[in-house]
Amino acid sequence: MPRQTTVLKAQNLTKVYKRGSEEVLALDDVSLTVRRGEFLSFVGPSGSGKTTLINILGCLDNASSGRLQVGGRTIFDGRKGLSESELTRIRRRVFGYIFQKFYLIPTLTVEENVLLPFAFFRKPGSPPGVFDLLKSLGLEKRTRHRPVELSGGEMQRVAIARALVNNPEILLADEPTGNLDSKRSEEIGQVLKSLNRKEGLTILLVTHNPALARLAQRTITLRDGRILS
Amino acid sequence: MATQINVYQVAAKNLLRKKTRSTLTVLGIGLSAWVLLSLLGFNRGYEAALNKDIDNMGFQVLVAAKGCPYEAATLMLKGGTGLRYMNESVIRDILRHPQVEKVTPMLMQAVFDPNKGESGGINAYLGVDPATFPSLKSYLKFKQGGWFTDAQSHEAVLGYEAAELEQREVGDQLLIPEKNIELKVVGVLSRSGTQDDGTIFVPLRMLQKEFGQEGRVTGIGIKVDRRADISALENKLYDLPDVQVVSMAQVKETIMSLVSTAKVMVLSIALIAILIAMLGVVNTILMSVIERTQEIGIIKSMGAMPGDVFRMIWTETVILCLLGGGLGIGFSLALSKITDILIRRLLPYTPTGSLVAVDSGLAFLTLAVILGIGLVSGLYPAWRASRVRPLESIRSEGE
């Protein structure tokens, strides 16, 4: 497939939250196109709508209005959208997610945590094992360890491995270094950069960290729910 | 290196997170399984033991002097106290009925023995007719000696336990306290597993004479012809004056009605224990689901369908119930003797033999009941977990 294929297309996305009787405009007429293999970072002050936007782009949330297409398939158009089961099918095939918290299961080993998505779905073409993946992330000596025995950076790398195990087309990373010190943040940044450059993985990154945002090919700045640049 | 992990492995490992909570829940389920299986075993065992006692009596109908039916039932099974007498001539009237195959008169007498135990106790003697009684009790085997041959002789045959208690062997003397009558032990019975083990048998005529009860008996055992209709005979025997007729079926019914109160009580305890265990399961799994809301959301973002999450949480419930059920069944099997002793202390009358009959069928039934209850208990937490939306976890992360 050509490198410039559109994988995500958002048009006029608006998201309104209700907070009691008050309505809060989280996204205001946002349009965006993401091409295969792009590395995008979303920056902006707290409450600018970064997380709301990638949640919608990642099919974790619906917009109040607007249109979203993933790989040419319409996820929602106006208020009409896919069912929760259909969204799950899209999510399991297209996306991998990383969050600020790692959400590793403490009673499972590193290897078992990475294999966890296979308990629910195994995408055709996904690797038979996870050793190579763990090795590429520098975790080959930690496979039998439990999360409590790992550093914060290692835990986030395990979470990245877990997000990658089903060969996602797009990796969504919401503040992945929010709980890490600067050294570990840089380490994670290099992992993401490598995944984009070497594997051609499309990455959407939300961050407050300017150094991390600079690793992306394109930086989108949001303020008050609007794209500034 | 592993290449796969399944929902069931994840569920099993989830239970290890809060080991104390999981252990307490398993113990709660185990306790209720123990009570339930013991109760089911008691239901079966008590009736079987009672049937065995009745079958081993050698006669199917007992005629006793009119009085309390419970006393009559006890008299039939245990020898009994609270003695009422009837005239021996009743035997002639009974023998007129063609359904009657054999009869044997019995006289029960009790005396106070000041040397028995710490503060004395009652010694009971059962006067039997050597001409008829042994043939009705053909299952009784002798460890030493044999039956007395003369209905007037001063002799005694001791049941296995009675001989152990009195520390007597064949040839020894046995004194009847109060009356100062010396008897010669001519036989000691082998263990029969019935009430006869604790009985001191003496010749009927001698006992009648020494206790001034000539021509009187406390009971008449009747062996009925196999082909005869027992209830028709009972109805005819009711026409005899001042007697009551206690049949095997009646005895069983009377005793079972006595123990039914105890059964209801134990059943209530079992139900309460099961209810508490059920609430324990709901609490444990629900707490676990609430604590893991974010994690469940992440699992769903990985591609888990609501059914996958439901299955995972339900599996946790099943594992808890299987472990608890297995533990309770193990306890029940290992401690059935202790349960037996406790029940014997609780009930007014208990037959000989094992009161708690636990077998693999009852164990499987208990496991099925516990598992069924567990599955119902796990429905709500599993349903609640399956409804967690991925976004909830991400939103609550920012809060």
Interface residues (C-beta under 8 A of the other chain):
Chain A: T51 N55 L60 D61 E84 S85 T88 R91 R92 R93 F95 Y97 F99 Q100 K101 Y103 I105 P106 T107 L108 E111 E112 L115 L116 P117 F118 A119 F120 F121 P128 G129 V130 F131 T143 R162 N166 D174
Chain B: M1 A2 T3 Q4 I5 N6 V7 Q9 V10 K13 N14 L16 R17 Q294 E295 I298 I299 K300 S301 M302 G303 A304 M305 P306 D308 R389 P390 L391 S393 I394 E397 G398
